[in-house]
Amino acid sequence: MNKTLATTAALLAMLGSAYAATVQGTIQAVDPATKSITLDDGKIYQLPPKAAINQLKIGAKVAVTVDEKTGLVTSIKKSS
């Protein structure tokens, strides 16, 4: 796993979630101003304020877990 992606995944995994949904896709856009990413499904996923968004790269294939209650991403892992 990419070291920077692993660091971000570890940070987000610590947040945990009781109600979560996981989607897979390729990062199409990263917006540091809004702390969000857009996947190839066209959906925008909001990251928590402390997420290291600068470590996420366009073109990375990821599995994103989202807390269904808050709508925030709780985990990002490299996928194949």
Number of C-alpha atoms within 10 A of each C-alpha: 9 11 9 15 21 16 17 20 20 15 18 22 16 10 12 15 18 8 11 18 14 14 12 18 19 20 20 18 17 20 14 14 7 12 17 19 22 18 22 14 12 12 10 16 18 19 22 18 11 10 21 18 21 13 14 23 16 13 13 18 19 20 17 22 24 23 18 15 10 12 15 19 26 27 25 26 22 17 13 10
